[in-house]
């Protein structure tokens, strides 16, 4: 059943009050169960699990993946199965409430794998998990309070699409208005993909295989699948059977170049990402490690480590990071500031009431979150977050407090962008507070890092909340209950992700070690590309405004930065002029520089596979191949990611608790 919506003419010509009264009369389902105990519990459980997978994927790619559709399908399938033993099925609005909880939880990992990780690397200190969780919760709740004054303008009045949220609403309507066969088919695809990817990840898991083969089965040794198929080649090279491949006389393994990875989670991520982004990342990786780095090594502009060898981390941190970061930052800012409608729509939302100066009864007053709550709560939570930043991270209180008005402005911009495109430009927006506070306090890196975290987390959470509310608005849910659901998700995500962060990434830390070496060791599976970017920008602004740029940036690095600035501007403008048809993404090219090459290759293979499947079955909508590879594309990719990530997390936890260092 098609969801009833305003026509474009009605959305343009009706007053905000007329739209509110239409929604209340035509769409609102006030009597239907929504945020029930079981809906909250379902979302809490799914959110905790999905935030763990986002933490795992984020540490590899720097991205957090939307979990709304995944949680909708899993919740629907779970209760359909339970209904066979007498459990009442979820209503459509209960499922929507559960996805609000789960989605909020899934996005709680963002600061952990970016600004907070960068802070720990620069300061060489570990943030206790409870401080990470508490700071995250306060900032996220501040995001809720910032979001609701914008909700009436962006969703009710402007009727912005929030495409990802709109898609979620359509999927929910399809599941509950149809026979349910499609939903169960997608659920089966998701679970099957998860089981297959989890099994492969388990066979690769050194710790899981040691536990199974040595402890449980009593074998004297254990075997596990390699993490990349070309490991067999290097095994033969050690036996003298084949030559060692080199670039600029440097062995490929020292540059981290792996071309046949068995990383099924990244394969799934590439499937969601698409061939343009994945192909651009591959180009960035090959351009950097296959051409630019060998040239810099050969000309002496990129010296080796003290022992005369190279490593991927050494190459990235001492040279490549700068041009990679520059092209990403420049492309992000060009994309943001080239869309004036983002800013005009954002600041139009500051108008109060219905915009005509007349006072009258608000038809939605009983179900919307009162603006008074935001008026009172934002200054209080803003002061609390500034106090936390001072007490825990050494950020001067006045700087932290002054970030609150900036938070509101950046949230308006972020929410407007999300409403128009589903893209929340947190990466580009984070540079604004980093540069502002880097200039104000250039000798103290935590100031620009943690004010950046404050701004980005609030803006991101506000935007994501509006994205979550969009399907609820389409289906007639109570806005207040969705706000409460989002708060439950914030708690679920914080409780799941912060302790898990320490277990996954800091279990190898010992006193005297560099925190960065413990979290992202040479040859390790987690590269933390987002943290690398935050750290690089922090060091850059500190050097520029602190007067030390000459020692940090060599002449060859400065030339690479200048070229990257021009390339970022030109490529992004060409991409935008082409309407998104231009095959290259400068943002993804830069990301290919900082991601590990094996992750880039795996994502490219995933994107290529689903592109080929689309070309084969795209014109046969009734075929089984179309239903599987196109109709269930997103559930399959989500299953591949979740299965591999959960088993990968289990492998690390087995190492921490059951099979410490063999």
C-alpha positions in Angstrom: 0.0 0.0 0.0 1.5 3.3 -1.1 2.1 5.8 1.8 -0.1 8.9 1.5 2.0 12.0 1.1 1.5 15.6 0.2 1.9 16.4 -3.5 4.8 18.7 -4.5 2.3 21.5 -5.0 0.7 21.1 -1.6 4.1 20.9 0.1 5.1 24.1 -1.7 1.8 26.1 -1.3 0.3 25.0 2.0 1.1 26.8 5.2 3.0 24.9 7.9 -0.2 24.8 10.0 -2.2 23.3 7.2 0.4 20.6 6.8 0.3 19.8 10.5 -3.5 19.5 10.5 -3.4 17.4 7.4 -0.9 15.0 9.0 -2.8 14.8 12.2 -6.0 13.9 10.4 -4.7 11.7 7.6 -1.5 10.0 8.9 -1.3 10.0 12.7 -1.9 6.6 14.3 -2.2 7.7 17.9 -3.9 4.5 19.1 -1.4 2.0 17.7 1.2 0.6 20.1 4.6 2.2 19.4 7.4 2.5 22.0 6.3 -0.6 24.0 8.6 -2.5 26.4 9.3 -5.2 23.8 10.0 -2.6 21.1 12.5 -0.8 23.3 14.1 -4.1 24.4 14.3 -5.3 20.8 15.9 -2.1 19.7 18.2 -2.1 22.7 19.5 -5.6 21.9 19.8 -5.0 18.1 21.4 -1.6 18.7 24.1 -3.1 21.0 25.0 -5.8 18.5 24.9 -3.4 15.5 27.0 -0.8 17.3 29.6 -3.5 17.9 29.7 -4.2 14.1 29.9 -0.5 13.4 32.9 -0.2 15.8 34.7 -3.0 14.0 34.0 -1.7 10.5 34.7 1.9 11.5 38.1 1.0 12.8 38.9 -0.5 9.4 37.3 2.0 7.1 36.6 5.2 9.1 32.9 5.0 8.3 29.9 4.2 10.3 27.2 2.3 8.4 23.5 2.9 8.6 21.8 0.1 10.5 18.1 1.2 10.2 17.1 -1.2 7.4 19.0 -4.1 8.9 17.3 -3.6 12.3 13.9 -3.3 10.6 14.3 -6.6 8.7 15.8 -8.5 11.7 13.0 -7.2 14.1 10.3 -8.1 11.6 11.7 -11.6 10.9 12.3 -12.3 14.6 8.7 -11.6 15.6 7.3 -13.4 12.5 9.1 -16.5 13.7 8.0 -16.0 17.3 4.4 -15.5 16.2 4.4 -19.2 15.2 4.6 -20.0 18.9 2.0 -17.5 20.0 3.9 -14.3 20.4 2.1 -11.3 19.0 3.8 -9.7 16.0 5.2 -6.2 16.3 3.1 -3.4 14.9 4.6 -1.3 12.2 5.1 1.5 14.6 6.7 -0.8 17.2 9.2 -1.9 14.6 9.8 1.8 13.7 10.5 2.5 17.4 12.8 -0.4 17.6 14.8 0.8 14.5 15.0 4.3 16.1 16.6 2.7 19.2 18.9 0.5 17.1 20.0 3.3 14.7 20.8 5.7 17.5 23.0 3.0 19.1 24.7 2.2 15.9 25.9 5.8 15.4 27.4 6.0 18.9 30.7 4.6 17.6 31.6 7.7 15.5 33.7 9.7 18.0 35.5 6.6 19.3 37.1 5.7 16.0 37.9 9.3 15.1 38.5 12.3 17.4 38.8 10.4 20.7 41.2 7.8 19.2 43.2 10.7 17.7 43.3 12.4 21.2 44.7 9.2 22.7 47.4 8.9 20.0 48.5 12.5 20.3 48.5 12.6 24.1 49.7 9.0 24.4 47.1 8.3 27.0 44.1 6.1 27.4 40.6 7.5 28.1 38.8 5.3 30.6 35.8 3.6 29.0 33.3 5.2 31.4 34.6 8.7 30.4 34.2 7.9 26.7 30.7 6.6 27.4 29.6 9.5 29.6 31.0 12.2 27.3 29.3 10.5 24.3 26.0 10.2 26.1 25.9 13.9 27.1 26.8 15.1 23.6 24.3 12.8 22.0 21.5 14.0 24.3 22.5 17.5 23.4 22.0 16.4 19.8 18.5 15.3 20.6 17.6 18.7 22.1 19.2 20.5 19.2 17.3 18.4 16.6 13.7 18.9 17.8 13.5 22.6 17.2 14.6 21.9 13.6 12.2 18.9 13.2 9.0 21.0 12.7 10.7 23.0 9.9 12.7 20.4 8.0 10.2 17.5 8.2 6.7 18.9 8.8 7.0 22.1 6.8 9.8 21.8 4.3 9.0 18.1 3.8 12.7 17.4 3.1 13.1 13.8 1.8 15.8 12.5 4.2 16.3 9.7 1.5 17.6 7.0 3.8 14.9 7.5 6.3 12.3 7.7 3.5 13.6 4.3 2.2 13.2 2.8 5.7 9.6 4.0 5.8 8.8 2.5 2.4 10.4 -0.8 3.5 8.3 -0.8 6.7 5.1 -0.1 4.8 5.9 -2.9 2.3 6.6 -5.4 5.0 3.4 -4.7 6.9 1.0 -4.1 4.0 2.1 -7.0 1.8 2.1 -10.7 2.3 5.4 -10.6 4.2 7.1 -13.0 1.8 9.5 -10.3 0.5 10.5 -9.4 4.1 11.2 -13.0 5.1 13.1 -13.5 1.9 15.3 -10.6 2.7 15.7 -11.8 6.2 16.8 -15.2 5.0 19.3 -13.6 2.6 20.7 -11.5 5.5 21.0 -14.5 7.9 22.5 -16.8 5.3 25.1 -14.3 4.2 25.9 -13.7 7.9 26.4 -17.4 8.6 28.6 -17.9 5.5 30.8 -14.8 6.3 30.9 -15.8 10.0 32.0 -19.3 9.1 34.8 -18.0 6.8 35.9 -15.5 9.5 36.0 -18.2 12.1 38.2 -20.4 9.9 40.6 -17.4 9.5 40.5 -16.7 13.3 43.8 -17.7 14.8 42.5 -17.5 18.3 39.2 -19.3 17.6 41.0 -22.1 15.7 43.6 -22.4 18.5 40.8 -22.7 21.1 39.0 -25.3 19.0 41.9 -27.4 17.8 44.3 -27.2 20.7 42.2 -26.8 23.8 38.9 -28.5 22.8 40.2 -31.2 20.4 43.6 -31.7 22.0 45.7 -31.1 18.9 49.4 -30.1 19.5 49.1 -27.3 17.0 46.4 -25.4 15.1 45.8 -24.3 11.6 43.7 -21.3 10.3 43.1 -19.9 6.8 45.3 -17.0 5.7 44.0 -13.5 5.7 45.0 -13.1 2.1 45.5 -15.7 -0.6 48.8 -14.2 -1.7 50.3 -15.3 1.7 50.9 -18.6 -0.1 53.2 -16.8 -2.6 55.3 -15.3 0.2 55.5 -18.8 1.9 57.1 -20.0 -1.4 59.3 -17.0 -1.5 60.8 -17.9 1.9 61.6 -21.3 0.5 63.4 -19.7 -2.5 60.9 -20.9 -5.0 59.8 -17.5 -6.3 61.3 -14.0 -6.3 60.3 -11.3 -3.8 58.3 -8.6 -5.7 59.5 -5.0 -5.0 58.8 -1.4 -5.8 61.7 1.0 -5.7 63.7 -1.9 -4.3 61.3 -2.1 -1.3 59.6 -5.5 -0.8 55.8 -5.2 -1.4 54.9 -6.6 2.1 56.8 -3.7 3.7 54.4 -1.3 1.9 51.4 -3.4 3.1 50.4 -4.3 -0.5 48.0 -7.2 -0.5 46.0 -8.0 -3.6 44.0 -11.1 -2.8 42.4 -10.4 0.6 39.9 -12.7 2.3 38.2 -9.9 4.1 34.5 -10.7 3.7 33.3 -7.8 5.9 35.0 -5.3 3.6 33.6 -7.2 0.6 30.1 -6.5 1.9 31.0 -2.9 2.7 32.2 -2.5 -0.9 28.9 -3.9 -2.1 27.0 -1.1 -0.2 29.5 1.5 -1.3 29.2 1.1 -5.0 31.8 0.9 -7.8 32.4 4.6 -8.1 33.6 5.1 -4.6 35.4 1.7 -4.4 37.1 2.2 -7.8 38.2 5.7 -6.7 39.7 4.3 -3.5 41.5 1.6 -5.6 42.9 4.4 -7.8 44.1 6.4 -4.8 45.8 3.3 -3.3 47.5 2.3 -6.5 48.5 5.9 -7.3 50.0 6.4 -3.9 51.7 3.0 -3.3 52.3 2.1 -6.9 53.6 5.4 -8.3 54.1 8.3 -5.9 55.7 6.5 -2.9 58.2 4.6 -5.1 59.2 7.9 -6.7 59.6 9.6 -3.3 61.7 6.7 -2.1 63.9 6.6 -5.2 64.5 10.4 -5.0 65.3 10.3 -1.3 62.2 12.3 -0.2 60.8 9.5 1.8 63.6 8.0 4.0 63.3 4.6 5.7 62.9 3.9 9.3 65.9 3.7 11.6 66.5 0.0 10.8 66.6 0.8 7.0 63.2 -0.8 6.3 59.8 0.6 5.3 56.3 0.0 6.5 52.8 1.1 5.4 52.2 3.0 8.6 55.7 4.7 8.3 54.9 5.7 4.7 51.5 7.0 5.5 52.3 8.9 8.7 55.5 10.5 7.4 54.5 11.4 3.9 51.3 10.1 2.2 48.9 11.2 4.9 49.3 14.9 4.0 48.2 14.8 0.4 45.5 12.1 1.2 44.0 14.3 3.9 44.2 17.4 1.8 42.3 16.1 -1.2 39.6 14.7 1.2 39.2 18.0 3.2 39.2 20.2 0.1 36.7 18.0 -1.8 34.4 17.8 1.3 34.4 21.6 1.7 33.8 22.3 -2.0 30.9 19.9 -2.0 29.5 21.5 1.1 29.8 25.2 0.2 28.8 24.6 -3.4 25.3 23.8 -2.3 23.8 27.2 -1.1 20.4 25.5 -0.5 21.9 23.6 2.4 22.7 26.9 4.2 19.5 28.8 3.2 17.2 25.9 4.3 19.3 25.5 7.5 18.9 29.1 8.6 15.3 29.4 7.5 14.6 26.8 10.2 15.4 29.4 12.9 12.1 31.1 12.3 9.7 30.5 15.2 6.1 29.3 15.3 4.4 29.2 11.9 6.3 32.2 10.6 3.4 34.6 10.3 3.6 36.2 13.8 0.1 35.1 14.8 -0.4 33.3 18.1 -2.8 30.3 18.0 -3.2 26.8 19.3 -0.6 24.3 18.1 -2.4 21.2 16.8 0.7 19.0 17.6 1.5 20.5 21.0 0.5 17.3 22.8 2.8 14.9 20.8 5.8 17.0 19.8 8.7 17.5 22.1 8.3 20.9 23.7 10.7 23.6 22.5 11.0 24.7 26.1 12.9 21.5 26.9 15.5 22.5 24.3 15.7 26.1 25.5 16.4 24.9 29.1 18.4 21.7 28.3 20.8 23.0 25.7 22.6 25.5 28.0 22.7 23.0 30.8 24.1 20.1 28.8 26.4 22.5 26.9 27.9 23.6 30.3 28.1 19.9 31.4 30.0 18.9 28.3 32.3 21.9 28.6 33.0 20.9 32.2 33.7 17.3 31.1 36.1 18.5 28.4 38.0 20.6 30.9 38.2 18.0 33.6 39.0 15.0 31.4 40.8 16.4 28.4 42.3 19.7 29.5 40.1 21.9 27.2 39.7 25.4 28.7 36.2 25.7 30.0 35.4 28.9 28.1 36.6 27.3 24.8 34.3 24.4 25.4 31.4 26.6 26.3 31.9 28.8 23.3 31.7 25.7 21.1 28.0 25.3 22.0 26.7 28.2 19.7 29.0 26.8 17.0 27.4 23.4 17.6 24.0 24.8 16.8 25.1 26.4 13.6 26.9 23.2 12.4 23.9 21.1 13.3 21.7 23.2 11.1 24.0 22.8 8.2 24.5 19.0 8.8 20.8 18.4 9.2 19.9 20.3 6.1 22.5 18.3 4.1 21.2 15.1 5.5 17.6 16.0 4.7 18.5 16.8 1.1 21.0 14.0 0.4 21.2 11.5 3.3 24.8 12.5 3.6 25.9 14.0 6.9 29.1 16.0 6.2 30.6 15.4 9.6 34.1 15.0 8.0 34.2 18.4 6.4 32.3 20.1 9.3 34.8 18.7 11.8 37.6 20.8 10.2 35.8 24.0 11.0 36.2 23.8 14.9 39.6 22.1 14.5 40.9 25.1 12.5 39.1 27.7 14.7 40.3 26.3 18.1 43.7 25.3 16.6 44.2 29.0 15.9 43.0 30.0 19.3 45.1 27.4 21.2 47.8 26.2 18.8 50.0 24.6 21.4 47.4 22.4 23.0 46.1 19.8 20.6 43.2 18.5 22.8 41.5 21.9 22.4 40.9 21.5 18.7 40.4 17.8 18.9 37.8 17.7 21.6 35.9 20.8 20.6 35.8 19.1 17.2 34.3 16.0 18.8 31.7 18.1 20.6 30.6 19.8 17.4 30.6 16.7 15.2 28.9 14.4 17.7 26.0 16.8 18.4 25.6 17.7 14.7 25.7 14.0 13.7 23.3 12.9 16.4 20.8 15.7 15.6 20.9 14.8 11.9 20.6 11.1 12.5 17.6 11.7 14.8 15.8 13.6 12.1 16.6 10.8 9.7 15.1 8.3 12.2 12.0 10.5 12.6 11.3 10.7 8.9 9.8 7.1 8.6 7.9 7.8 11.8 6.4 10.9 10.3 5.5 9.0 7.1 3.8 6.2 9.1 2.1 8.4 11.8 4.3 7.8 14.9 4.4 10.0 18.0 7.4 12.3 17.8 7.9 12.3 21.5 8.2 8.6 21.7 10.7 8.6 18.9 12.8 11.0 20.9 12.6 8.7 23.9 13.5 5.8 21.6 16.6 7.7 20.4 17.7 8.3 24.0 17.3 4.6 24.8 19.5 3.9 21.7 22.1 6.4 22.9 22.4 4.5 26.2 22.5 1.1 24.4 25.2 2.2 22.1 27.3 3.8 24.8 27.1 0.8 27.1 28.0 -1.6 24.2 30.7 0.4 22.3 32.8 2.1 25.0 33.8 -1.0 27.0 34.2 -3.0 23.8 36.5 -0.4 22.4 39.0 -1.0 25.2 38.7 -4.8 24.8 39.2 -4.8 21.0 41.8 -2.2 20.6 43.6 -1.7 23.9 44.0 -5.2 25.2 47.6 -5.3 23.9 48.6 -2.0 25.6 51.3 -2.2 28.2 52.9 0.7 30.2 55.6 2.3 28.1 54.0 1.5 24.8 52.7 4.1 22.4 48.9 4.0 22.4 48.9 4.3 18.6 51.1 1.2 18.3 48.7 -0.8 20.6 45.6 0.3 18.6 47.0 0.2 15.1 50.1 -2.0 15.1 52.2 -2.6 12.0 50.5 -5.3 10.0 47.4 -5.2 12.2 43.9 -5.4 10.8 42.7 -2.0 12.1 44.1 1.1 10.4 41.8 3.8 12.1 41.7 6.0 8.9 39.4 8.5 10.5 41.6 8.9 13.5 44.6 9.3 11.2 42.7 12.1 9.5 41.8 13.9 12.7 45.3 13.5 14.1 46.8 14.8 10.8 44.6 17.9 10.7 45.3 18.6 14.4 49.0 18.4 13.9 48.7 20.5 10.8 46.8 23.4 12.4 49.1 23.2 15.5 52.1 23.5 13.2 50.7 26.3 11.0 49.3 28.4 13.9 52.1 27.4 16.2 54.9 28.4 13.7 56.4 24.9 13.3 55.2 24.0 9.9 58.7 24.1 8.4 59.8 21.1 10.5 56.7 19.1 9.9 56.1 19.6 6.2 59.1 18.9 3.9 59.3 20.6 0.5 58.0 17.5 -1.3 55.1 17.3 1.1 54.2 20.9 0.5 54.2 20.3 -3.3 52.0 17.2 -2.8 49.6 19.3 -0.7 49.4 22.0 -3.3 48.7 19.5 -6.1 46.1 17.8 -3.9 44.3 21.1 -3.3 44.0 21.8 -7.0 43.0 18.2 -7.8 40.4 18.2 -5.0 38.7 21.4 -6.3 38.8 20.4 -10.0 37.6 16.8 -9.5 34.8 17.7 -7.1 33.6 20.5 -9.3 33.6 18.1 -12.4 31.8 15.5 -10.3 29.1 18.0 -9.3 28.7 19.4 -12.8 28.2 15.9 -14.2 25.3 15.3 -11.8 27.3 12.6 -10.0 28.0 10.7 -13.3 31.8 11.5 -13.2 33.4 8.1 -12.4 35.9 9.5 -9.8 35.3 10.7 -6.3 38.2 12.8 -4.9 37.1 12.1 -1.3 37.4 8.4 -2.0 40.7 8.8 -3.7 42.1 10.3 -0.5 40.5 7.6 1.6 42.3 5.0 -0.5 45.6 6.5 0.7 44.9 6.1 4.4 43.0 2.8 4.3 45.0 -0.5 4.4 45.5 -1.8 0.9 43.9 -5.1 1.7 40.7 -3.4 2.8 40.6 -1.3 -0.4 41.1 -4.4 -2.6 38.3 -6.3 -0.7 35.9 -3.4 -1.0 36.6 -3.0 -4.7 36.0 -6.7 -5.3 32.7 -6.4 -3.4 31.6 -3.4 -5.4 32.6 -5.1 -8.7 30.7 -8.3 -7.9 27.4 -6.5 -7.2 27.9 -4.2 -10.2 28.4 -7.3 -12.4 25.3 -9.0 -10.9 23.3 -5.8 -11.6 24.4 -5.8 -15.2 23.5 -9.5 -15.6 20.1 -9.5 -13.9 19.0 -5.8 -13.9 16.8 -6.2 -17.0 15.1 -9.5 -15.7 13.0 -8.3 -12.7 11.1 -11.6 -12.5 14.2 -13.8 -12.4 15.6 -15.5 -9.2 18.9 -13.7 -9.8 17.2 -10.3 -9.7 15.4 -11.1 -6.5 18.6 -12.4 -4.9 21.4 -10.1 -6.0 19.3 -6.9 -6.6 16.2 -7.2 -4.5 18.2 -8.5 -1.5 21.4 -6.5 -2.3 21.4 -4.5 1.0 20.4 -7.4 3.3 23.2 -9.6 1.8 25.8 -6.9 2.3 24.6 -6.2 5.8 24.7 -9.9 6.6 28.3 -10.3 5.2 29.4 -7.3 7.3 27.6 -8.4 10.5 28.6 -12.0 10.4 32.2 -11.3 9.7 32.4 -8.5 12.2 30.8 -10.4 15.1 33.0 -13.4 14.6 36.1 -11.1 14.2 35.2 -9.5 17.5 34.7 -12.9 19.1 38.2 -13.9 17.9 39.8 -10.9 19.6 37.8 -11.5 22.8 38.9 -15.2 22.8 42.5 -13.9 22.6 41.9 -11.5 25.5 40.1 -13.9 27.9 40.9 -17.5 26.8 44.0 -17.8 24.8 46.4 -15.0 25.8 49.7 -14.9 23.8 50.6 -18.4 22.8 
